[in-house]
Amino acid sequence: MNLLLALTDDRCTLSNLRQFTESEEELRVMARTVLGRYGDGARYHTNINMPGHVRGALDFTSSSCAYSPLSVYTEDCGLVVVSDTEVGMFWNFSDC
């Protein structure tokens, strides 16, 4: 869910959430709603690597960010959600 929210920022962080009129908790509820449509068995894939203290978890407070871009843009971060019946893609392309 944090990754979906982080994709609203060109630097793939959670720092821009304060720019929304909704509270952080309201944004999290909306993100849970969007991701909830894919069900409990959904699989999540990303091209982002932000290593943290928990193995396999992204750390959005880390200054170390790496990704495997799929385009010619300077920044190209995304999330692919796969369920048994559908695929969702959420992406941020930026030339910052």
C-alpha positions as CSV (number, residue, x, y, z in Angstrom):
1,M,0.0,0.0,0.0
2,N,2.9,2.4,0.8
3,L,4.3,1.8,-2.7
4,L,1.0,2.8,-4.3
5,L,1.0,6.0,-2.3
6,A,4.7,6.7,-3.0
7,L,4.1,6.5,-6.7
8,T,2.2,9.8,-6.4
9,D,5.7,11.5,-5.9
10,D,8.3,11.8,-8.6
11,R,11.0,10.6,-6.1
12,C,8.9,7.6,-5.0
13,T,8.6,8.7,-1.4
14,L,5.8,9.4,1.0
15,S,6.9,13.0,1.6
16,N,4.4,14.5,-0.8
17,L,1.3,13.1,1.0
18,R,0.9,16.4,2.9
19,Q,0.1,18.1,-0.4
20,F,-3.2,16.2,-0.6
21,T,-6.4,17.6,0.9
22,E,-7.1,14.2,2.4
23,S,-5.4,13.1,5.6
24,E,-2.7,10.4,5.4
25,E,-5.1,7.9,6.9
26,E,-7.8,8.8,4.3
27,L,-5.2,8.2,1.5
28,R,-4.3,4.8,3.0
29,V,-8.0,3.8,3.1
30,M,-8.3,4.8,-0.6
31,A,-5.1,2.8,-1.4
32,R,-6.4,-0.3,0.5
33,T,-9.7,0.0,-1.5
34,V,-7.9,0.1,-4.8
35,L,-5.6,-2.8,-3.9
36,G,-8.5,-4.7,-2.3
37,R,-10.2,-5.3,-5.6
38,Y,-7.4,-7.8,-6.4
39,G,-8.1,-10.0,-3.4
40,D,-6.1,-11.6,-0.7
41,G,-4.3,-13.9,-3.2
42,A,-2.9,-11.1,-5.3
43,R,0.8,-11.0,-6.1
44,Y,2.7,-7.8,-6.2
45,H,5.7,-7.0,-8.4
46,T,7.8,-3.8,-8.7
47,N,10.9,-2.5,-10.4
48,I,11.9,-0.6,-7.3
49,N,14.5,-1.6,-4.7
50,M,14.6,0.5,-1.5
51,P,16.3,-1.9,0.9
52,G,15.5,-1.5,4.6
53,H,15.7,-3.4,7.8
54,V,13.0,-5.9,7.0
55,R,13.9,-8.4,4.3
56,G,11.7,-8.0,1.2
57,A,10.1,-4.8,2.4
58,L,10.6,-1.4,0.8
59,D,11.9,1.3,3.1
60,F,10.5,4.7,2.0
61,T,12.7,6.6,4.5
62,S,15.8,5.2,2.9
63,S,17.9,7.5,0.8
64,S,19.0,4.5,-1.3
65,C,16.7,3.9,-4.2
66,A,17.3,1.8,-7.2
67,Y,15.0,0.6,-10.0
68,S,15.0,-1.1,-13.3
69,P,13.4,1.4,-15.7
70,L,11.1,0.3,-18.5
71,S,11.3,3.5,-20.5
72,V,13.6,6.3,-21.5
73,Y,12.5,8.6,-18.6
74,T,15.0,9.5,-15.8
75,E,12.6,8.0,-13.2
76,D,10.3,5.1,-14.0
77,C,8.8,3.5,-11.0
78,G,5.8,1.1,-10.8
79,L,3.7,-1.6,-9.3
80,V,2.1,-4.5,-11.0
81,V,-0.7,-6.3,-9.1
82,V,-1.7,-9.8,-10.4
83,S,-4.8,-11.7,-9.3
84,D,-6.4,-14.8,-10.8
85,T,-8.7,-12.7,-12.9
86,E,-7.0,-9.4,-13.7
87,V,-3.8,-7.3,-13.7
88,G,-3.4,-3.8,-12.5
89,M,-0.4,-1.5,-13.4
90,F,0.3,1.7,-11.5
91,W,3.3,3.8,-12.7
92,N,5.0,7.1,-12.4
93,F,7.2,8.4,-15.2
94,S,9.3,11.5,-14.5
95,D,12.1,13.4,-16.2
96,C,13.3,15.1,-13.0
